[in-house]
Amino acid sequence: QVQLVESGGGLVQPGGSLRLSCAVSERTIGIFAMGWFRQAPGKEREFVAAITRSGGSTNYADSVKGRFTVSRDNAKNTVYLQLNSLEPEDTAVYYCAAGTGLFRTPADYHYWGQGTQVTVSS
């Protein structure tokens, strides 16, 4: 069973930055494309970013393009999401997920972490 554990969330002021990490439990990270999603209270889970198995290609939601960066280090079994220029609208629980491609739909991902809270507020 593949397990994903997110970390790095917290409270940050508007305009601030955070780096989220997603640690994968087994040395299988190299076979998965990885995605980041977020879910705010009362809203559906939405796509944020995704990265291919090698890290050679990425995909971003329009709302975060230019502010967020997804990366991965397969040797460390870890995927990252750098969040810059944060806005109150970015407040949500952020989830990482493992799948087979640069998909934007949660149903296309097979394994999920438990999520980490990001709160952007002054």
ChimeraX attribute file (.defattr): number of C-alpha atoms within 10 A of each C-alpha:
attribute: neighborCount
match mode: 1-to-1
recipient: residues
	/A:1	6
	/A:2	14
	/A:3	15
	/A:4	24
	/A:5	18
	/A:6	23
	/A:7	18
	/A:8	15
	/A:9	18
	/A:10	14
	/A:11	15
	/A:12	18
	/A:13	14
	/A:14	17
	/A:15	14
	/A:16	14
	/A:17	18
	/A:18	18
	/A:19	16
	/A:20	23
	/A:21	23
	/A:22	25
	/A:23	19
	/A:24	22
	/A:25	14
	/A:26	12
	/A:27	12
	/A:28	11
	/A:29	24
	/A:30	17
	/A:31	14
	/A:32	19
	/A:33	22
	/A:34	32
	/A:35	31
	/A:36	27
	/A:37	22
	/A:38	22
	/A:39	19
	/A:40	16
	/A:41	9
	/A:42	6
	/A:43	9
	/A:44	9
	/A:45	17
	/A:46	17
	/A:47	23
	/A:48	25
	/A:49	26
	/A:50	30
	/A:51	25
	/A:52	22
	/A:53	21
	/A:54	15
	/A:55	17
	/A:56	9
	/A:57	13
	/A:58	17
	/A:59	18
	/A:60	21
	/A:61	15
	/A:62	11
	/A:63	12
	/A:64	17
	/A:65	12
	/A:66	12
	/A:67	14
	/A:68	20
	/A:69	20
	/A:70	24
	/A:71	21
	/A:72	22
	/A:73	14
	/A:74	17
	/A:75	9
	/A:76	11
	/A:77	17
	/A:78	19
	/A:79	26
	/A:80	21
	/A:81	23
	/A:82	15
	/A:83	21
	/A:84	17
	/A:85	15
	/A:86	22
	/A:87	17
	/A:88	15
	/A:89	12
	/A:90	20
	/A:91	20
	/A:92	21
	/A:93	18
	/A:94	26
	/A:95	27
	/A:96	30
	/A:97	27
	/A:98	25
	/A:99	21
	/A:100	15
	/A:101	16
	/A:102	20
	/A:103	19
	/A:104	19
	/A:105	12
	/A:106	17
	/A:107	8
	/A:108	14
	/A:109	20
	/A:110	12
	/A:111	16
	/A:112	21
	/A:113	20
	/A:114	14
	/A:115	22
	/A:116	21
	/A:117	20
	/A:118	23
	/A:119	20
	/A:120	20
	/A:121	16
	/A:122	9
